[in-house]
Structure formats: structure tokens, C-alpha cells
Amino acid sequence: MSTISTALRNFKEPTKEQLTQIFFSLPTIPQDVSPKGAEEPQKMEISAVLSLADGSEDSYAGKLHVLPPYLTFSSLDRKSVRFTIPLSTIRRVERLNARAGIYALSLLTWHGMKIIVQLTSLRPTADLFCSLLRDALKVELERGRMKLVKNFAKTCYSEVLVSQLSDEEKPADGDGEDAEEVAYHSGLGLKFKYPGDPKKLREASKLKLWTAYLKNHGRNLTLLRYPQCTRLVQVGLPNRLRGEMWETLSGSIYLRFSNPGYYEELLKTHEGRTSISTEDIEKDLHRSLPEYAGYQSEDGIGRLRRVLQAYSFKNPELGYCQAMNILAAAILIYMSEEQAFWLLEVLCDRLLPGYYAPSMHGTLLDQRVFEALVQRCLPVIHDHFQAVDVQLSVASLPWFLSLYINSMPMVFAFRIVDCFFCMGPKVLFQVGLAILKINGDALLQIQDDGGFLNLMRDYFASLGDSAHPNSSDPRARAITRFQELLLVSFREFSVITDETILSERKRYRSEIIHSIESFSKRSAVRNLKSLGRFNKEQAGLIYDALYKAMCIVPPPAQKMEKEPVLITTREGGEEKPETRVGLKTFQQFLSEIATWARDEKIVMNGFQQRIDRDVAEHEFIDRLFFFWDVSCKGALSFQDMVSGLDGVMFNDLMENIEWFFNLHDKNKDGYLTKDEVLTLSESFLFIFRYEIGDAYLGAVSRFMTNAFEYGDALLPRPEGEDGEESEPTPIESNQPYLNLATFRMVVLADEVLESFFETDLSASFKLQPLPEMELPISNSGLLGDLWSSIASENNKKMFNLFTDEIGKTIGKHQVLHKPSIGRYTKLEEPKARESLLTPSMRKSPSRSSLTTESSVTLAPSGSTLTVNIPTDDSKPLPSAPETAALSAMPMIQAANAALMERMAFAIDDAKDDDDVDDFLRDDEGDEDDQVLDEVDAFLEAHDSGLTEADKAVADDLRHAEPLKLK
């Protein structure tokens, strides 16, 4: 049993529009954005200057995008300021009455926050942008999305925070609606307590700082991300706000807002459904953070089960992959089921693509990128690991797969996860490099993988200890090893940017894909139940042909749902999923193996000479497909093809004759009917269609004559009144007519057919190394897009047709077909052997009828010029080595072992946080300011992109009045 996937070859580099969508954490834009009959809203970007009306933040120059149904902005440096706001949260848009030449808009959000954007492009461009914005807002109003904002906001804890701070905070539309009250979403931590001591984590101070920020900069759907936001995230999110901030920073909140009730409906629709994924989920439920109290109860296990099952139902192709349970269990501590479901969707599909796929190609790719970054940034450590043969991925792969949750205490791991959602996947690489650098001296002393793992385990257990315990400076002694880790990560490795990661992924993607494909090939061959008479190398060639066919003609989607059975036995193990291909893919596969299953021709038209290869279609190939389908599933597996080829490629003369007979014996009764004899003759004609001369055509003609002549002679003849045998009783065309012994005698009566069955049939199946398939060319930039559109397969075909037509016009078009057998190269016909029939048998009166019938079948078609064209075997390109430096199996095994074994850290023990509710009291003095001190050392510089004059204009706009229409 083996699963073969070609999905990795379908990867395409994201387009500019997709990169913009990823940057702003936007979900896939729904197709029903506009009502039926209305035009789809257009997208546009424009240069703008962003300001807050209350003057609490500096103004920033950047790009303002209208991406219906969202409005987005990013500063010029793409890191200082950013926001993504659903258009349905905008309550009012007004143009400001500013000085001449200034085009500015005032945007009022649902939370009462006033945003001022100065459009710095030309007046016609600004007018067009405003027109598109107005149309997009109108569409949102017609869809009724604006009415949903109020109830959705009540599910967010940030609304509770701000309302506690100021009772005067009201939504812009008042409270005239009698909407149903909805409690804010929360995770298991509210019931089973959050990991860590809230006093040591300074939860109350963090909540106070975040409350002040959310009041002035929007919250949940309308959050504006200024530098202070990143600073607060790096300090660590407060427990009660963490879940909401995770979904806001990652963009999963927009999925939850756009799909109300989807999660509950999904569970209801698939209630009671079982699949391979659901069974795998059940196995891992009690191995997901078992030390946390919430997962020692049925409540926590039930939440985890529903979230993982819902995701497997939504994405059946991916289903469930190991390590998903760790992520889901972690986020459910801080999030509700619905929040966790959508966050898991964003994690698996956008933030960490390919991490939780069966091949784990995303993880393996990032491990290769991480190894390259270690070689570049920490060459001494890299060289030492190479010298002592220590695999970096043994430790680093579980770090990336579980976002460090399974490696270090949760109170510290969740702070890394905070930064991950805020700053992107580059955080994983920065933290990993910092871990290696901090432990550099100790790493140079290790000699094997075990020493590496023990060192890392001891380091993670000491993250709460002082980084400088022997220092005389009390401030230095107060710095923990985790704070040191963040400092090194974000200050010394700030050169690792998103662009760096994307560039390195693009560089190593082909290497990883070839490595995974090589590993998958070895696994598929190893998992075969029987190789038959093939060796592993020959089975690998069959796999190559099958894989190429699947790339050209993809098989139908894999059915992951478990089929119901009437009887369940303990002895019978569950059948594992395997890849099966349909008839079209099989035809493509057979064209790579069998010479008669393809039409190879040399085309000359006076301009070019090319070799065209077309896949042949005939009933003989269809019959072979169902003949090899021994399990009667209507599709063939890799094992079916190996067994099928084994049944013909190693046969001798008699075995091949019997194989050909059984192939055409439809009901397997040991006899061929007259119709089946005709079908068998048509199969001969198909195989011999491009052979030179009339030798094979004559052989088929003699076969039919002898078959019907001898078949009629062996029919029972009733005795007449005078005791003599009369004419045989006629039988129907679908009645048993010719047995195997008779068929064998008829074949051996002809030298051409005997030669075909003795050597040519088996030899027509050729297992040859295929040239290594190139990966699709990634589009990069304008020239890449232009070339990919020009050098497409359709354009090549059109060019060939064009030159062929010109060649026909000037009389230089010629097509030469390559024979499938190629035994006879001259227009000679070998002499036929004497008939097997005795003179008495030749008196059959049915001979004349057979002659008439066969003449209709063998009516010659139009003449075709055929020659034997010798072709050079294509030299195979070098393939990935069997023992590649980056082998998938050891890495995956190490990851699975690490994920299933997690140390229990005392620092994660949950403590009461009752005093957190009183975070607004003022008795903490200056402690709130001290919370931010630990991140000041690695704060990044921010550039507003404005001159002093530009800042003065932006300040004036804060006091401008709306433009009044006359």
C-alpha cells in the first residue's frame, strides 16, 4: 500500500496580488462580494499619509489599498504602521476642507476612532480612488454586513476591557438595537487557569497598558498596528487578551467575521461521520499537553476533538497530521473552539504552508533554510556539526513544528508565539539562531545527537534563571535567560527578514521536492506486497513512469472517508489508503512503458523536424486496464501495475499465448466467443498498425481464417438418418467457440505470430530511465510572467500547427511513424507454414462465410508511410542521491519522537489570577512602565517617511472640518 502525490509539483510562486493579501493577513476574497447582477468592486492602491485625529501618534507616509471588502494601509518601511479594516466597520467617510492642493479624507470607524488619510497622488487618481471606495462601501451596505459588527464585537474580550476603563465608551450607532447578548469568547484557561504565576508575569500591568492602547488605536476588527503595538506584543500578551490578539494579528478574525455559524454548521453536518483522520485524532487526543489540567478532563478533550475533526472535514485532502494536536491544544487554552478552528486554518494554509501535510514538505524546506542560515551566520557551529555528524534537524525540527511549545516551558513558548503572529515566520528562525549562539561554547563540545538534545533540554529548563547570576549589578542579575534569548533574537538577528526567508525558500525548494520524491519512491517500492520477478531498480522505473503519468494526467481526488462495513473482525487489519489511477492516467502510464501504446512520429515541414508523441487510445488498452484491476475497484494501484507487468514481461512463448487468450476471455470460462475472436484480431491490428509491409497484416488474416476454420471443424456434428455426420449446428456469436488449446495451435501455425508471442510481445514493454522531470518555472517579476505566457504549451502547439500548414502548402510536409515492433524493415512477407487442418477438416462448408466475414474486418485503411526510425535513448539527468544529506525519514522520526515526549516544567503550574480583574487600581506606581523596559534594548528604528513640512500639513488636517456640499 502506498500513497503517491504530485501536489508538490503544482506549487507556484505567489503573485504580487497574493503577496499583498498575505502581508495584510487577508483571507481569500469571497466570490460573492457583490450582489448578483452587480459589477465586482475593483482594487486600487494610492500613496497616502496616515494620521490619527487625536494626535496621539506621529503621521506616517505609506500606501492605502482598497481591497474589497477591506481597506488596508502600510507605511513605506512596511513595518512601522499597518492596519486591515473591514469596510463594514467604517461608519462615515468625509472629505476634509483643507488648504489648496491637499486631498484628505476622514474615516470614522465603528469604535468611534477617527482616521485621517491624506491622498498624495494626483487629483484624478485621488478622485478615482474615492469613487472605488464609495462603491465598495455601498456593496457592503447592500450585503448587510454592517449590521453584524455590533454582535460580533461582543464576542471579543477587548470590548470588556475598554468598557471597564470608561463607561462612556459607546458604539457610534448608539444602542438602539435590541440585539441578543453574546458572551465574549474564552479558552480553557478561564476555567482551568492559565499556565504560570500571574503575579510574576505581571498580568495586571500588561492589561492596563493594553487597555490604554486599545482605547486609542481601535480593537479587534479595527485595530491599528503602530510601533507601540509590536512593543507590547514582545513584552508578552496578557492571558485573557491573548486569544483575541492572536486571531487579530494573524487575520483569522476576518475569517470568523465573514463566516458566522460556519463552525457549528460544519460539525452538525458531519456529526457521527468517521474517517481515517478522525481515527488518527482519537489516538492523539490524550497525548496533547497531558500535563495541563484542562486536558485531564472530558471538557478539554471534547473541545480538542471537535476542533481537529472540524478542520479535517473542511480540508479533507490534508485531513489530520501529527503535531496539529499540539498546536490546537495550545491555542484552545486561550481561545474558544470557533476561534481555534479559524486560527488553525490560517496556520496550516498561510503562515506555515506544508508544515502539517503528509510529506511535511514545508517543515523540511524551512529546515534546509535554517541550516543554510546557520552556515551563514554561525559558521563555526555549522562546521563542528558537520565534523561530528550531528544533525541540526534532530532538535530544530520539533521547534518549528510545535512553535517551540513542546520544547520549552509554555509561559515562554507562548511569548514566542505572540511574536510569531505579530511579526511572521521569521521569528522561528531568529529564535533558533539565537538559541544556538547563546549555547555556542557548549555546542562545540558535543559529539553526537544525544549530547545535542540533552544540552537543549537543560537550556530550556533554565530559561527562567538569571542570565548573569554572578554579576554585581542587580539589574543585570534580574535579566533572565529568556529575556537574553529575545534580546539576541531581535537585535543580533534582525537581518533575517521576511524577504530573506522567501528568497531562501525559493532557492532550496527544488532540492527539497526532489528529496521528498526520492524518499516517496523508495517508500512506495518498499511497501509493495510483492515485487514479482522485478528487482527494486526495475520497480523504481515503473514508479517513475507512473509518477510522470500522474503529473500529466492527475488521478481523481483521494477519498478519505472510511467506507462502512457490515462485519468487523479483529483479525482483519484496517486497509491503509493508497493512490489509484483511472483509465486516462493508465493510458499515459502505458505509453511510457509499451511501444504500441503510443504514436511516435517524426514531423518534417521544411522549417523544423520534431518528434511528436501521442497517447494511443484503443479497446485493447481499456481491456488491459480492467484485466489488471484484480480488486474490481475501477482504478489501479502501483501494486496492480507491478503485478500486471510481471505477468507479461517475463513470459515465454506458451505463457504469452495464454496471457493474451485470458486477456480477451471476458467471462473467464476458458473459451473465446466469435465476437471475442474478432476483438482479439482487432487487438493484433492495433499493435501492428505501423509495421512495415504486409507481413503482420497477412498474419492476422491467416489467423482469422484458421481460427474460424478450425473452430467450425471442432463443432459437434449431429448424425444424419443415413449415419453420416451432417453440418455442425450453428451457434450464436456470444457462445463459447474457441478454447486455449485451439488458439495455441492456430498461433503456432504462423511464423510471424509465433515470433511475436515468443519475444516481441514481452520486448514491447520497455523499462528505461526517464529524464528527470523539471519543476514548473516560477514566475518572478514582469519578464518571468511575460515569458511564461509566451512559452506555454498551447502556444507551442499553435506554432507547430502553423508551420505544418505552411509545409503542406509548399509540399514539404511529411510524417514518419515509428513501428511498435520493428522486426521487419523490408517490404517482404515471410512464408506461411502449412495449415494445421487435415484435408477432411477443410471440407467445412462454413469456410466461404468466414472468408466474407474476415474480408470486412481486414479492409485496408488509407495508406500510411511507415519507416523504422532509430532513436537515441535519452540520457537521464542526474537524480537525487539515495542517501541525500537531507533525508526525510530520520527528520520525521525525530520530530514524532520529540512531539510525543514533552518535559513538565514547574514554571508552567497554573496560579490563581483573581487580582487581575483589579488591574485598574493605581497602587502599582511605576511598575507599568517597567514592564516595557525589557524590550527597549531591541526596539527597531521607525521612519515616518515625512519631511517637517509634510508633518505640519498632517497636523493641520487633524483640525480640519468636513467639506460642506453646496
BELFEN-V652937 format. One record per residue. RES is the residue in one small letter. PHI is phi in whole degrees, 0 to 359 (NA if undefined). PSI is psi in whole degrees, 0 to 359 (NA if undefined). NEAR is the number of other C-alpha atoms within 12 Angstrom. Layout:
BEGIN
RES;PHI;PSI;NEAR
RES;PHI;PSI;NEAR
END
This chain:
BEGIN
m;NA;131;23
s;209;148;26
t;250;123;33
i;244;126;40
s;233;138;36
t;249;16;31
a;297;329;28
l;297;331;30
r;281;351;28
n;271;1;18
f;293;138;22
k;230;140;20
e;299;139;25
p;298;144;20
t;283;174;18
k;299;319;15
e;296;319;19
q;292;323;19
l;296;321;19
t;297;318;27
q;297;320;27
i;292;319;27
f;299;319;32
f;270;10;40
s;58;38;39
l;274;140;37
p;287;170;37
t;300;127;28
i;296;123;24
p;296;151;19
q;284;338;14
d;261;42;19
v;296;320;31
s;252;151;26
p;297;162;19
k;299;137;12
g;91;344;9
a;267;153;16
e;286;148;16
e;291;130;23
p;301;141;29
q;271;158;26
k;256;151;27
m;197;150;28
e;235;154;29
i;209;149;35
s;288;137;31
a;207;164;37
v;240;125;41
l;262;134;48
s;219;155;43
l;259;138;35
a;297;330;30
d;278;356;22
g;71;17;22
s;282;346;20
e;227;157;28
d;292;160;31
s;275;147;40
y;227;136;40
a;274;146;37
g;184;207;34
k;240;129;31
l;255;128;41
h;242;137;36
v;253;110;35
l;237;78;37
p;313;131;37
p;262;42;43
y;228;154;40
l;241;127;40
t;230;158;41
f;212;144;43
s;218;142;34
s;290;169;34
l;298;324;24
d;277;358;21
r;62;18;30
k;222;339;31
s;284;307;33
v;227;140;38
r;202;145;37
f;209;154;41
t;227;113;43
i;237;123;43
p;299;138;42
l;298;336;40
s;289;347;38
t;267;359;42
i;269;122;40
r;265;331;33
r;207;140;28
v;232;124;27
e;228;145;28
r;271;135;29
l;272;147;31
n;275;89;23
a;252;178;27
r;297;165;17
a;301;137;10
g;87;357;16
i;255;127;26
y;243;109;35
a;226;148;41
l;237;148;39
s;247;125;36
l;246;125;35
l;253;119;30
t;272;174;35
w;298;329;36
h;277;6;38
g;83;9;29
m;277;133;33
k;255;120;33
i;249;135;43
i;245;126;44
v;238;125;43
q;261;117;45
l;277;115;37
t;261;10;30
s;274;181;26
l;295;157;17
r;302;315;19
p;299;323;14
t;293;319;19
a;295;319;28
d;297;319;21
l;296;319;21
f;298;315;33
c;297;324;35
s;294;317;20
l;294;322;28
l;296;318;38
r;296;317;27
d;296;319;27
a;294;321;34
l;295;324;35
k;295;321;30
v;297;317;30
e;298;322;32
l;295;319;25
e;292;327;18
r;285;346;22
g;78;17;19
r;290;331;28
m;294;335;29
k;285;342;22
l;273;348;27
v;295;318;36
k;297;312;32
n;293;324;24
f;294;319;34
a;298;332;35
k;290;344;28
t;276;0;31
c;254;132;37
y;293;335;36
s;300;329;40
e;294;324;36
v;293;317;29
l;301;310;35
v;291;324;34
s;292;329;21
q;291;327;23
l;286;322;26
s;215;115;17
d;288;348;13
e;276;351;13
e;290;117;24
k;230;151;21
p;297;155;28
a;295;335;21
d;265;12;21
g;75;192;15
d;237;41;12
g;281;351;10
e;267;139;13
d;263;66;9
a;281;152;15
e;290;135;12
e;288;134;13
v;235;127;16
a;289;149;16
y;290;150;26
h;285;141;34
s;213;167;32
g;255;193;35
l;295;336;38
g;298;330;35
l;293;333;29
k;261;320;26
f;251;11;25
k;74;154;26
y;267;152;40
p;299;142;41
g;93;169;30
d;267;116;26
p;299;331;32
k;290;316;23
k;293;329;22
l;278;355;29
r;53;51;29
e;298;317;37
a;297;317;35
s;294;319;38
k;296;318;39
l;297;322;40
k;295;316;34
l;295;318;36
w;291;325;43
t;297;318;33
a;296;320;28
y;292;316;30
l;293;331;36
k;293;323;33
n;262;345;33
h;236;21;37
g;78;173;38
r;203;163;41
n;42;254;47
l;292;338;47
t;245;23;43
l;293;132;38
l;258;128;40
r;260;94;38
y;266;172;36
p;306;327;32
q;296;330;32
c;296;312;38
t;299;321;36
r;298;316;33
l;293;325;39
v;293;318;39
q;295;331;39
v;291;332;41
g;118;128;43
l;284;143;44
p;295;148;46
n;304;314;44
r;288;337;40
l;262;350;43
r;299;314;45
g;300;313;45
e;296;319;46
m;292;325;44
w;300;313;45
e;288;332;43
t;287;314;40
l;292;325;42
s;277;340;46
g;94;359;43
s;292;342;41
i;295;330;43
y;288;328;42
l;292;318;32
r;295;322;39
f;290;323;37
s;280;345;34
n;231;63;23
p;295;133;22
g;78;0;18
y;295;318;22
y;297;313;31
e;295;321;22
e;292;324;16
l;296;315;26
l;295;321;26
k;293;320;16
t;295;323;15
h;256;21;21
e;298;130;16
g;82;357;14
r;281;138;22
t;241;150;22
s;208;178;29
i;298;322;29
s;295;317;36
t;295;326;33
e;290;321;23
d;294;324;24
i;297;316;34
e;300;325;24
k;293;329;19
d;260;355;30
l;302;314;35
h;273;6;27
r;250;18;29
s;254;104;39
l;46;57;41
p;294;341;25
e;285;344;26
y;279;135;36
a;301;327;28
g;298;331;32
y;262;14;32
q;258;8;21
s;236;158;19
e;290;333;16
d;299;309;20
g;294;317;36
i;297;321;33
g;294;319;23
r;298;315;33
l;297;318;45
r;299;313;36
r;294;320;36
v;294;314;41
l;293;321;48
q;293;319;44
a;299;319;40
y;292;323;41
s;293;328;38
f;288;322;33
k;288;324;26
n;238;74;23
p;296;333;24
e;293;322;24
l;273;317;33
g;66;242;33
y;229;137;39
c;230;145;36
q;301;143;37
a;95;340;44
m;299;324;48
n;295;325;46
i;294;314;43
l;297;311;44
a;298;319;49
a;296;322;46
a;292;313;45
i;286;336;47
l;290;344;47
i;295;330;45
y;244;353;41
m;229;157;44
s;285;172;40
e;299;314;40
e;296;317;43
q;298;315;45
a;295;323;44
f;299;312;44
w;288;327;43
l;292;322;44
l;297;323;47
e;299;314;41
v;292;320;32
l;299;311;38
c;284;329;33
d;264;327;26
r;240;310;32
l;286;320;36
l;230;63;35
p;294;134;29
g;82;358;28
y;291;321;37
y;246;26;37
a;276;161;30
p;305;323;29
s;278;346;34
m;55;35;37
h;295;328;42
g;294;319;36
t;294;315;42
l;297;323;46
l;295;314;41
d;292;331;42
q;293;323;42
r;292;321;37
v;296;317;38
f;297;319;40
e;298;320;36
a;294;322;27
l;292;323;32
v;296;318;34
q;297;326;21
r;280;316;19
c;268;329;25
l;230;66;29
p;297;327;20
v;295;315;19
i;296;319;34
h;298;315;28
d;295;323;22
h;294;318;26
f;299;321;30
q;294;321;22
a;292;320;16
v;262;5;20
d;59;49;20
v;261;127;27
q;275;116;33
l;299;324;44
s;292;343;40
v;304;322;38
a;260;321;42
s;285;331;42
l;297;315;44
p;298;330;41
w;302;309;43
f;289;319;44
l;297;320;45
s;256;10;42
l;55;38;45
y;70;1;40
i;295;323;41
n;271;0;45
s;251;323;41
m;238;168;39
p;307;143;36
m;299;326;42
v;297;330;38
f;271;321;38
a;299;322;40
f;292;333;38
r;289;326;35
i;292;321;43
v;297;322;42
d;305;310;43
c;293;326;36
f;299;313;35
f;291;331;39
c;278;318;37
m;249;351;37
g;101;178;35
p;298;342;38
k;301;336;38
v;299;322;40
l;300;319;45
f;287;319;42
q;297;315;38
v;293;319;41
g;299;316;43
l;295;321;42
a;295;321;33
i;300;315;40
l;293;321;38
k;291;316;28
i;299;324;31
n;261;22;28
g;303;312;25
d;299;317;16
a;291;326;22
l;294;330;32
l;287;353;27
q;261;345;19
i;285;154;26
q;235;351;21
d;206;175;22
d;297;322;24
g;299;318;19
g;296;323;23
f;298;312;32
l;294;319;29
n;296;319;21
l;298;316;27
m;293;322;33
r;296;318;28
d;293;321;21
y;295;314;27
f;296;326;36
a;291;341;28
s;255;15;24
l;296;335;31
g;276;354;33
d;279;167;23
s;290;138;21
a;283;335;25
h;227;69;20
p;293;338;17
n;261;7;14
s;285;147;13
s;279;345;10
d;274;119;11
p;297;331;14
r;291;324;17
a;291;321;19
r;294;335;19
a;283;346;22
i;284;122;27
t;276;167;24
r;291;333;29
f;288;320;36
q;298;323;39
e;297;321;33
l;298;314;40
l;297;320;39
l;299;312;33
v;293;323;29
s;297;309;35
f;266;348;36
r;258;308;25
e;279;336;25
f;245;30;32
s;291;346;26
v;290;343;22
i;280;104;33
t;251;174;24
d;299;322;26
e;295;323;17
t;299;313;23
i;295;315;29
l;298;318;22
s;295;316;20
e;291;324;28
r;297;318;31
k;296;325;27
r;292;320;20
y;256;2;26
r;298;315;34
s;298;318;29
e;299;317;30
i;291;319;36
i;297;316;40
h;295;324;32
s;294;317;32
i;294;319;41
e;296;321;38
s;295;318;31
f;294;318;30
s;297;323;33
k;296;314;33
r;296;322;31
s;294;318;25
a;296;319;35
v;292;320;32
r;293;329;22
n;274;359;21
l;296;136;28
k;292;326;16
s;210;135;22
l;270;351;27
g;64;228;23
r;263;7;19
f;276;153;26
n;265;175;18
k;296;325;22
e;294;318;20
q;293;321;25
a;297;326;35
g;295;324;32
l;293;323;34
i;297;318;41
y;299;317;42
d;300;317;37
a;295;319;36
l;294;317;44
y;296;319;40
k;297;318;35
a;297;321;32
m;292;329;35
c;290;324;27
i;278;315;24
v;236;91;21
p;299;140;28
p;288;168;33
p;297;158;20
a;301;144;21
q;290;134;23
k;271;111;21
m;267;346;27
e;288;138;22
k;284;128;19
e;285;136;16
p;292;145;11
v;235;150;8
l;278;325;6
i;233;132;9
t;247;127;10
t;244;147;9
r;286;329;7
e;290;320;8
g;284;114;9
g;289;157;8
e;291;134;17
e;285;126;13
k;283;152;19
p;292;145;20
e;219;154;25
t;279;131;32
r;233;145;35
v;246;152;37
g;271;188;29
l;295;318;32
k;298;316;29
t;294;323;33
f;296;321;44
q;299;319;37
q;294;318;35
f;299;313;42
l;295;329;43
s;294;338;33
e;276;341;38
i;256;312;36
a;257;133;35
t;292;327;37
w;279;354;41
a;268;8;37
r;221;156;32
d;250;102;32
e;260;128;31
k;216;146;29
i;261;124;27
v;252;124;28
m;237;128;26
n;229;13;26
g;90;342;21
f;250;328;22
q;206;160;20
q;233;121;20
r;224;161;22
i;251;118;21
d;258;138;20
r;234;121;21
d;245;147;21
v;280;127;28
a;282;147;28
e;234;126;26
h;200;158;26
e;298;331;25
f;298;318;28
i;292;319;32
d;298;319;26
r;296;321;26
l;294;323;35
f;300;311;35
f;285;335;27
f;293;324;33
w;278;346;32
d;278;74;28
v;289;337;18
s;271;0;15
c;56;45;14
k;257;1;18
g;73;12;22
a;205;155;30
l;250;141;36
s;262;172;40
f;300;320;43
q;297;319;38
d;300;319;39
m;288;321;39
v;297;315;37
s;294;321;27
g;296;315;32
l;293;325;38
d;297;331;28
g;282;358;30
v;226;331;37
m;283;339;32
f;248;14;27
n;280;155;25
d;266;190;22
l;302;305;25
m;294;323;26
e;294;323;23
n;292;321;33
i;298;315;35
e;295;320;28
w;298;316;32
f;293;323;37
f;295;311;37
n;296;328;31
l;299;326;36
h;261;355;39
d;276;92;33
k;296;314;25
n;266;6;17
k;55;41;18
d;261;3;18
g;87;6;24
y;227;149;28
l;258;136;35
t;279;172;32
k;299;320;31
d;297;321;26
e;289;329;35
v;295;319;41
l;296;318;33
t;297;320;28
l;297;321;33
s;294;322;39
e;295;328;29
s;295;319;30
f;301;313;38
l;297;323;34
f;296;315;30
i;294;323;35
f;265;14;38
r;298;332;38
y;246;18;38
e;283;150;36
i;282;140;31
g;76;190;27
d;251;15;28
a;298;312;32
y;286;325;40
l;297;318;35
g;294;325;32
a;295;319;35
v;293;321;41
s;297;315;36
r;293;325;36
f;299;315;43
m;294;319;43
t;299;310;37
n;294;322;41
a;297;313;45
f;285;327;43
e;294;313;38
y;286;327;38
g;296;318;39
d;292;325;35
a;292;333;32
l;268;359;25
l;291;145;26
p;297;138;16
r;245;118;18
p;291;148;15
e;282;139;13
g;277;185;11
e;292;328;8
d;271;10;8
g;88;353;9
e;273;153;10
e;287;135;16
s;264;186;19
e;295;146;19
p;296;148;20
t;292;124;17
p;296;144;21
i;241;162;17
e;287;160;11
s;290;346;17
n;254;16;19
q;263;152;22
p;306;134;27
y;225;312;34
l;231;124;39
n;267;178;32
l;295;319;32
a;297;318;22
t;293;317;32
f;300;320;42
r;295;319;30
m;293;322;26
v;294;319;37
v;294;317;41
l;290;348;30
a;284;349;29
d;238;128;35
e;295;322;27
v;294;313;35
l;292;323;42
e;299;317;29
s;296;322;28
f;298;313;34
f;285;333;33
e;285;318;26
t;227;319;25
d;291;323;31
l;297;310;38
s;294;324;31
a;288;341;27
s;287;345;32
f;267;111;31
k;243;122;29
l;260;104;32
q;233;148;24
p;299;132;26
l;268;147;27
p;302;142;18
e;298;128;21
m;289;132;26
e;279;145;20
l;286;152;23
p;303;139;19
i;290;129;22
s;282;135;25
n;283;126;20
s;224;104;18
g;82;184;14
l;294;316;13
l;294;321;13
g;297;316;16
d;296;320;20
l;295;316;14
w;293;320;16
s;295;329;21
s;283;332;16
i;279;312;16
a;271;48;17
s;269;162;16
e;297;322;12
n;296;319;13
n;294;323;15
k;297;317;16
k;296;319;16
m;296;321;15
f;295;318;18
n;296;318;25
l;297;321;21
f;297;313;18
t;292;328;25
d;295;319;26
e;295;321;21
i;294;319;20
g;299;321;22
k;294;323;19
t;295;319;14
i;267;4;14
g;77;25;14
k;243;14;19
h;273;128;25
q;214;138;29
v;238;124;26
l;244;121;28
h;268;139;33
k;272;129;34
p;295;152;36
s;280;324;41
i;261;305;37
g;74;22;30
r;286;318;30
y;257;124;26
t;248;0;22
k;238;158;16
l;279;61;16
e;240;147;16
e;244;123;21
p;294;154;21
k;288;139;17
a;279;148;24
r;286;165;20
e;294;150;15
s;296;149;24
l;283;346;28
l;278;136;25
t;284;162;14
p;304;325;13
s;292;328;13
m;287;337;21
r;285;353;22
k;280;9;18
s;298;126;27
p;289;350;21
s;275;1;26
r;296;320;23
s;297;321;17
s;294;323;16
l;296;322;27
t;297;318;22
t;296;316;17
e;294;318;21
s;288;330;29
s;294;328;20
v;291;319;16
t;293;323;26
l;261;21;28
a;301;123;17
p;292;143;16
s;273;184;12
g;303;146;7
s;292;142;12
t;227;130;19
l;286;120;19
t;233;135;29
v;223;162;27
n;269;106;25
i;262;112;23
p;288;131;16
t;238;141;13
d;283;134;7
d;295;130;12
s;295;135;11
k;284;127;13
p;290;141;17
l;285;155;13
p;299;131;14
s;261;174;24
a;296;136;26
p;296;151;18
e;297;322;21
t;252;71;16
a;290;156;19
a;296;328;25
l;251;87;34
s;270;132;33
a;289;320;37
m;299;309;26
p;301;323;22
m;294;316;31
i;293;319;35
q;297;318;20
a;295;320;27
a;296;315;35
n;298;320;29
a;295;318;20
a;291;323;32
l;290;332;36
m;274;350;26
e;238;107;23
r;238;130;30
m;290;148;26
a;267;123;22
f;255;132;29
a;297;330;21
i;293;342;27
d;278;353;30
d;302;129;22
a;287;141;30
k;235;160;25
d;295;143;21
d;233;39;28
d;297;327;16
d;284;354;18
v;293;329;27
d;297;339;23
d;261;36;19
f;290;349;30
l;273;357;26
r;290;155;17
d;258;14;13
d;275;7;12
e;268;356;19
g;63;231;12
d;269;12;13
e;296;329;20
d;299;320;26
d;291;327;19
q;290;339;19
v;300;324;31
l;274;354;29
d;298;326;22
e;289;342;28
v;258;354;30
d;297;333;24
a;290;337;22
f;236;27;25
l;292;139;28
e;272;149;23
a;286;143;16
h;237;134;22
d;245;124;21
s;286;340;30
g;75;16;26
l;241;146;26
t;276;173;15
e;298;322;14
a;296;319;12
d;296;320;24
k;296;324;24
a;295;319;17
v;296;318;30
a;296;322;41
d;295;321;29
d;296;325;26
l;293;337;36
r;296;335;33
h;254;4;23
a;287;148;25
e;267;154;19
p;299;147;22
l;287;126;17
k;268;131;11
l;279;135;8
k;273;NA;3
END
